[in-house]
Amino acid sequence: MITPVYPPKPVPGDRVAVISPSSGLPGLFPLPYELGLRRLREEFGLEPVEYPTTRKMGATARERADDIHAAFADPSITAVFASIGGDDQITVLPLLDADLIRSHPKPFFGFSDNTNLLVFLDALGIVGFHGCSVMTALGRPHRLHPHTAESLRAALFTPGPYELRPAERFGDTDRDWADPATFTAEPDAQPGAGWTWHGPERVVEGRAWGGNLEILAWLLMADRGIARESEAYAGRVLFLETSEELPAAEEVFRILRCMGERGLLRQFPALLMGRPKAWSLDRRNDDEAKARYAAEQREAVLRALAAYAPDAVAVFDVDLGHTDPQLVIPYGGTVRVDAPARRITVTY
């Protein structure tokens, strides 16, 4: 078993890499990207450094791998941020130099398609940080969400425990990134109902593993980055979230069923399930439809747990995915799930 390593943390004034391991969307939508860069400078005191493919649409997998290598190898860079996700980072993984990256561990921040790189780092024993890509959380219209800002600041600069808390209000609707008016108003939000707990009243503590459910399914299909021996994940805390493509509840169940048939689900004594994004520009669900989508997804997850991990502690609607705010999860780091006290604590 590999002992996980927390990379050294940056300090204000440091240079941090901003790369696009998936899509070069900063080149198409500069407004949220430039806003995210400005916040890194002005609110966190960090100096972002771009790479050749950061704003390049259609960059090859080799070009993107070269940028990853350059960011990790540069001794003047103390952390690495993904600009945004995409859908083909899986093609970059075979090109990565594991020895180079293992020799230069750095905090990496990203989510969604960046689950690929987080899985890769985890296999090397390097703790990554799920969340806070530049164009999304950092490029949020109007202001950084206070919950996101507090979590990111702790993950960046402060080693040790950090207690997550449910959002009183959350949002999952999008606006046009090409319209400057998008960034002048507070995003739409609705009341949150807190977390929903399921399963035995016990305390679970373990290293976090998971990420975007659809990306994990692709990695499993490609047999890439995930240990074939399911026992390698025994005792870890699983965390999952679904994307802006709004996968159907039955598809969520089928992916989890396959993980169960592989013997994977039963290895995790606890599951943190991210609040599902239930609205997209292609599916503009009203409040009733959004509530129905979330309820159907929860039932699908519970159905899979009942079949394959009936003793797991499960917590639903944790703000760790494609909704707003977004809390940072230390990928490979320690997570404590305290069901009797209804508390979740992560170690940054």
N, C-alpha and C positions, 0 to 999 in steps of 0.2 A: 504493500500500500504506500502511495506517495504522500509524504507529509506536506500539506499545503503551505505556501509561502505568501504572506502579505507583502507586496512590493513596497519599497520606501515611498512615502507620501510626498507630494510636492509642497512647496511653501510659496506664499505670495511673492511675485516677482519672477517666478520660474517660467520657462518656455514649455508649452505643451503642444503636442501634435494634433492636428485636425485632419483626418483622412476619410476617404470614401471607399471602404472595402466592398461595398455593394453598388450603390447607384451614385452617379455624379450629379444629383439633383441640385446642389448649390449653384451649378451653372445655369439651370433653368429658373430657379426661384431664389434669387439673391436676397430678397427682403428678409425672410425668417433666418436665413443663414448669416447675413451680416449683423442682424440683431443679436443672434446667439454669440457671435464673435465679440461684439461690443460688451455683452454682459460678462463674458469670460474675463475681459480686460478690466471693466469698471467695477463689477460687483465681486469678483473673486481675485482680482489682482494678478491674473495669469496672462502670459503673452502667447496667443495662438500662432502656430506655424503651419502653413499650408504646404501640400505636396503636389507633384505634377498631376495626379488624377483627382484631386479633391473637388475640382469644379468641372471635371471632364466626363460628359456623358459618353457611354460606349467604350470606356477603357477596357482593355483586355484583362483577363484574370492575372496574367503575368505582370502587367503594369501595376495592378492594385497590390499584388503580393510584394512587388519591389518597394512600394510606398510603406507597407507594413514593416518590412525589414528595415528600411531606412529610419522609420520613426523609433523602432525599438533599439536599434544599434547606436543611435546618436546619443552620446553621453550628456549633451546639453538639454535633452528632452526628458521631462520627469513624469509625464502622464500622456495618455493617448485617448482622444475622443473621436468617435465616429460622427460624421456629419449627419447621417440618416441611415435607414435600412435599404431594403430592396428585395430581390428574390433569387439572386444567383451567387451569393457568397460561397455556397457549397463548392463551386468550381475553383475557388481560390485556395481552399484548404490543402489540396495535394501539392501545391507549389510552395508552401511555407517551410522555412528552415527551422525545424524544432530546436536544434542546438543553439542557433543564434538567439531565438526568442527566450529560450530557457536561461541563457547566459545573461540576458538583459531584462529581467522582470520589471514591468512598469504597470501602474494602474491603467486599465482599459475600461472606458465607459461606452456603453451602447446597448441596444436591445433589438427586438424584432429579428431581422435577418442577421444581425450581429450575434445572435445566439450561436451561430457557427463558430465565430472566433472565441466566444466565451467557453464553449465546449472544448475547443482546441487548447486554450490556456489551462482549463481545469485539468485536462489530461496530462499537462506538463507540471501540475502542482502549483500553478500560479493563480492566486485569487484575483478574479476580475470583478467588475461592477456593472450589474444589469440595470440600465436606465440612463436617462439624461443625454441623449444625442443632441447635437448642437441645434439642428433645425426644428426640433420638436419641443422638448422641455425648456431648453435654453432660449429658443426662438419664440416662445409663447407670446401671443399678442398682449399688448398693454404693459404687462409686468410679469416677472417670475412668480409662479404660485408660491406662497410662503412655505407650504409643506415641502414642495420640491426643493426650494432654495435651502431650507434648513437641513434636509436629508443630504443633498449634494455637498453642502459645505462640510458636514460631518464626515462624509465618505472621503472627501478630498483631503482634509487637513487634520482630522482628529481620530487617532486610533482608539479602539475600545468599544464598549457597548453603546447602542443607540436604540431607544424604544420607538417602534412605529406606532402611529395612531391613526384611527379612521378619519377620513375627511368629512367635515360637516356638509360640504357641498362638493359636487364633482361635475365634470363636463365630458362629453364625448362627441360633440358636434364640431364640424370643421367649417372654415371660411376660405375664400379664394386667396391663396398665397401671392397671386400676382397683383392684388388690389392693395394699395397703400392704406386704404381706410380700414382694412382688416386689423391692422396693428395698433390702432388708436383706441379701441374699445375693449373692455374686459370680456373675455369669452363667456358664452352662455353657460349656465350651471343650474343644477337642480339639487334638491336636498338629498343627502346621503342617509342611509338607514343603519350605518354602522356595519360591523362584520357579523357574519352568521357562522356559528360554530356547530360542528357536527362530530359525533364520535365520542370516545371515552374521555373522561375527565382526568387527564394525566399530563405530565410535562415531558416534552420531547426536545432534545437538543442534539443538533447534528450539523454537518456541513451542507450548504445549499447546493442544489443541482436542479436544472430544468431550463426555463425560458419560454420562448414562443412555441406553442404546441405544434403548429404546422411545420415549423422548421425542424423540430425534433423528429417529426414523422419522416421528413425527407432524409435526414441523417440516418435514421434507422433503415429506410429503404435502400440507401446507397451504401450501407454498412460502413459508415465513415465517422470517425471521431468518438464513437460510443463503444464502451467495452462490451465485448461479446458475453463475458461472464456477468450476469446480472448481479451476482453477489458482490461485485465491486462497489455497488451503491448501497449496500446494507447499512441501515441506520442513518442515512442522509435525509435531509428535509427537501422534499420536492416542491418546486414552485412553478406554476404554469400560467400562461395568459394567451389569449387569442387575438388575432390581428384585425385590422380595419377591413379585411375581406369578409368578415362576419361569417365564419364557417357555421354550417347548420349543426344543430344539437346532435343529430344522428351521426354526423361526421366526427364530432368531438368524441362521442361514445366509441365509435369504431377505432379511432386512433388509440384511445385509452384501452380498449379491448385488446388490440394488438400488443400494446405494452404489457398488458396483463398476461397474455398468452406467452409472451417472451419470458415471463417470470420477473419482469422489472417492477411492476407496481407494488408488489408485496414487499419489496425491499425498503420502501419508504414508510416510516412510522407516522409521518405527518405530511400534509399537503397544504400549501398556501395557494389558493386559486385567485388569480387577478380578477378585478372587476371587468366584465366583458364590455368591450366597445360595441354598442348596439345601434350605431348610426354611421352612415358614410355618405359621401356625395352621390353615390350610385343608389343607395337605399336610405332614403330620408324618412326613417321611421318616426312616427309620433310617439308620445310618451307611453301610450298603451302598448304599442308594438314593441317598444324598447323593453318595457317591463316583461312582456311575454318572452322575448328573446332571451333575456337574462335568466328568467325562471326555467325555461326549457334547457338552457345550457347547464344550470345547476343540477337539474334532475338527471341529465345525461352523465355528469361527473359522479353523482351519488350512485347511479346505477352501476357504473364501472367499479367504484370502490366497494360496493356491496358484493360484487362478484369476485374481486381480486385482492382487495385490501380492506376487509371489513373492520379491522381493528385500528385503522389509521385515524388520527385526529385531522380534521379538515376545517379550514377557515376560508370563507368565501368573501368576495368583494374587497380584497386587499388592493390598495392602489399601487400596483406594481407593473402595469402594462401600458396599453395604448390609450388609456383614459387620463384625465387631468384632475388632480395632481398626480405626480409620479414619484414614488419612493424608490430609493436605490437599494438593491439587494446585493450583498456581497457574494458573488458566485464562487463557491468553494469555501467561503467563509462561514463562520458559526452563526446559526440561527437557533433561538430558543423559543419554543411555542408552548406557552403556559396556559392550558385549557382551564384549569380551575380559576385562575386569576384573570383570564381573558386578556392576556398580554402577549405581544410578540416583540422580541428583542433581537437585533442583529449586532454583529461585531464587525466594525469597519477597521 
